[in-house]
């Protein structure tokens, strides 16, 4: 049986060489942000058999950057992309393989030179990490 993501998630179209081995990754593109998701599988595991913290950090970064872009466009602010200035992640609980991981940006403060974002990572709906990031607006 093939995994089916929850509605309204569809395949994530903004792939990169970093995330390619982690596919399939899914996206719920909303009016105000992107929410990313995936089913935690063996390819995402650390040596203890759970989703790796680096995976969580990288996908939270991805979701927050895409969400900053949405917000910048909505507010009519010019930009050509973002460069990470700082990224912090607090791991709140352990996720397990087989769980649905969701990376939801729940705070965005855009500006002309910096964009700030915060996100919550959930495993089957329960928070497992909080991330905050500052981007330099290019």
N, C-alpha and C positions, 0 to 999 in steps of 0.2 A: 504494500500500500504506500503510495506517494504522499509525503507530507503536504498538507494544504494550510497556508497561513490563515489567520482569522481575517474576516472582512473588516475593513476595506483594503487590506494590504495587497500590493501587487509587486512583481519583481522590481528591485531597485535598479534604476537605469544609470546612475552615476558611479560606475565601477572604477576601480583603480588597481594597479598591480599589487598593492598591499592587501586589498580586500578580496582579490580574485580567488585565493585558496579557501576563503571562508564562505563562498557562495553555496547555496542561494541566500541572498540578503533581500529583504522585502522593505517596501516603503509605503507609508500612508501620507500622501502629500496633501496637506491641509491649506486652507486659506492663509493661515498665520504661521505655519511651521511645517517641518518634515518630522515624521516619527519613523524611525527605522526599527526593524525587527528581524529575528532569526530563531530557528530552532537550534538550541545548543546541542552540538554533535561532537564526536570524537576529535575532529579536526580543530575544534575550538578549545580543547582540554589542556590543562596544565599537568604537571607530574602527579598531582593528587587526584586527577580524574574529574575535575570540575572546570567550568569555563574560566579561561585565563584572564587575569586582571588586565593584561595588555590589550586583549580583544575588547574588553569592556571600555577601556579608556579610548581606544582608537575609534570605536563606533559611536561613543558619546561625542567625541571630537567631530566626527563626520556629521552627525545629526545637528549639532550646534552650529557648525559652519554653514550648512545648507539653510538652517532656520534663520540665521543672521541675514543671509542673502534675501530670503523672502521678506523679512521685515524692512531691510534697506530699500527694496523695490517698492514696497507698500508706502513708505514714507518719502519716496522720491529722492533718496540720497544716492549720489553717484558712487560707484565702486567697480573695480575690476577683479575682485577676489579678496581673499583674506590670508593673513599669515598669523600663525599662532604665536602669541607673546607669552602666555602662561596657561597651563592646564593643571587643574587639581582634581583629584578623585578621592572620595571617601567611600570605602567599601563597608557596607552596613551589614550584610549577611551573605552567606554562600549560596550561589546558584548551583544547580545540578544539571547534568546532561539530560536531554529530553525536554527541558523546560523551554517555553517561549520567552525569549528575552526581548524587551521593548525599550527603546532609547528615545525618550520624549523630552524635548526642550520646553521647559515651562517658564522661562524668564528670558527676555531679550531686551537689551538696551542699546540701540544703535546710535552711532554718532559719526561725525565726519572723518575722524581719524582712528577711533576705536569702537569696537562692538563687544559688549559683554553678554554672556549667556550662561544659563544654568540648566541642568537637565537631571532627570531622575531615570535610573535604569531599573526596570522591574522584571522579575522572573515569575511568570504565571500570575502577574498582577501585584506581586509583593515587592516593595523597594529592596534592592540589593546594593545600590550605589547612588551617590550624588556626585555630580561633576560641575565644575565652574571653569569658565574659560574667558580669556581676554584675547581678542583678535585685533591685529593692525589692519586697518582698511587700506587696500591697495588702490 
